Amino acid sequence: MSYEIAPAICPPRRVLMGPGPSDISPRVLSAMAAPTVGHLDPYFLKIMDELQEMLRQVFRTRNQLTLAISGTGSDGMEACVFNLIEPGDKMLVCVNGVFGGRMAEVGRRAGAEVVTIEKPFGEIFTASEVESALKEHQPKLIGIVHAETSTGALQPLEEIAKLAHDHNALILADMVTSLGGLPVEVDEWGIDAVYSGTQKCLSCPPGLAPVTFSPRAVEVMDQRKEPVRSWYVDLSLIRNYWGGSRAYHHTAPINMNYGLHEALRIVLQEGLEARFARHQKNHEALKAGLAAIGIDYAVAEENSLPMLNAVKIPEGVDDKAVRAQLLNQFGIEIGAGLGPMAGKTWRIGLMGEASREANVLSFLAALEQCLAKQGHTLTAGASIAAANKVYAG
Ligand SMILES: Cc1ncc(COP(=O)(O)O)c(C=O)c1O
């Protein structure tokens, strides 16, 4: 039998302005192409140490247990939940989007007695709503999403973390989309466990999940009565490889770790504050541009994420046709709405490397053309003029 050999990989050139992955710096790609060494090679152990230290800086924490789980953001979610929950424990999850819903499901699969509080997609929780739930349910763990990529909403965490501690609960935060694009203060806010992903504002390909755990969370893990129900994400084993005895657990994805190492160097070289300001500026320019051609945000401005812009699709405009034209004619990827927002919103990402003035301006120009084709009334060039005004200001 003869088989045809598939052609070599030759991806089209895209500008990744969706909900992730985001554009990747050539520096990260070339770091990933460096020669693979063994997972216990002294060179790789040094890379792991440096990577942990850089992650602590980006998370703004001194937590010893800070490392990158070998898997995507969802694996980071499982690592946090499975290690902190024992069957029968109560877990409160705040659900206002797809990823809060996923965290609740992971909690159930870890054997937790999960209770949820819910808000419509796009809205956020007030501290007093969370406090009532903490009082009523007395959970061991509360899970909440900092930056809900499915809705574009930013959830403030500081007050909620204090309340969690007042009620003797640990707090777990999903920072998959916020890390590297928005202020994240793990120690100052008192967050006990965090997971993130590489493919959003860190601008590294998908494949690793940075996590960090407070000493309180580590104590809870150390006092477990039964082993973690997932062998792969059992941190009592994984942490011996990232520190301690350096015992083999699984073969680390070496070149992914090279990529994250370089991505973190880029983040720290730019500086966290400068990076947050860049994300905010490009968000403001995009928002001004969109407003000038009659496109509104799906989320209130005060709750709006700078790196994920969820906007309402104008009446009479074909969602799929516009996204296809952007992709096929201009090479620009944006995201569709999720859950109840499907067909009603677009999700425009300005994450990491993709959060650039050039991307905002070329996207607006391309969108004007797509919208005009759909019969949407607009003044040609208005979006670009409005965005340029923000950049000039
Ligand atoms: C907020 C949030 N949490 C979790 C995830 C899951 O991450 P992954 O798709 O990398 O498994 C995502 C991915 O988009 C996300 O945006």
The ligand as an SDF file (V2000), in Angstrom:
LIG
                    3D

 16 16  0  0  0  0  0  0  0  0999 V2000
  -10.1910   32.8860   30.8450 C   0  0  0  0  0  0  0  0  0  0  0  0
   -9.7580   31.5650   30.2890 C   0  0  0  0  0  0  0  0  0  0  0  0
   -9.6360   30.5170   31.1110 N   0  0  0  0  0  0  0  0  0  0  0  0
   -9.2400   29.3080   30.6620 C   0  0  0  0  0  0  0  0  0  0  0  0
   -8.9540   29.0990   29.3300 C   0  0  0  0  0  0  0  0  0  0  0  0
   -8.5390   27.7500   28.8670 C   0  0  0  0  0  0  0  0  0  0  0  0
   -7.2580   27.7890   28.3480 O   0  0  0  0  0  0  0  0  0  0  0  0
   -6.7670   26.7810   27.1950 P   0  0  0  0  0  0  0  0  0  0  0  0
   -7.6750   26.9870   26.0270 O   0  0  0  0  0  0  0  0  0  0  0  0
   -5.3720   27.2390   26.9550 O   0  0  0  0  0  0  0  0  0  0  0  0
   -6.8470   25.4130   27.7430 O   0  0  0  0  0  0  0  0  0  0  0  0
   -9.0810   30.1660   28.4330 C   0  0  0  0  0  0  0  0  0  0  0  0
   -8.8020   29.9770   26.9900 C   0  0  0  0  0  0  0  0  0  0  0  0
   -9.2320   30.7290   26.1500 O   0  0  0  0  0  0  0  0  0  0  0  0
   -9.4840   31.4220   28.9220 C   0  0  0  0  0  0  0  0  0  0  0  0
   -9.6010   32.4600   28.1080 O   0  0  0  0  0  0  0  0  0  0  0  0
  1  2  1  0
  2  3  1  0
  2 15  2  0
  3  4  2  0
  4  5  1  0
  5  6  1  0
  5 12  2  0
  6  7  1  0
  7  8  1  0
  8  9  2  0
  8 10  1  0
  8 11  1  0
 12 13  1  0
 12 15  1  0
 13 14  2  0
 15 16  1  0
M  END
$$$$
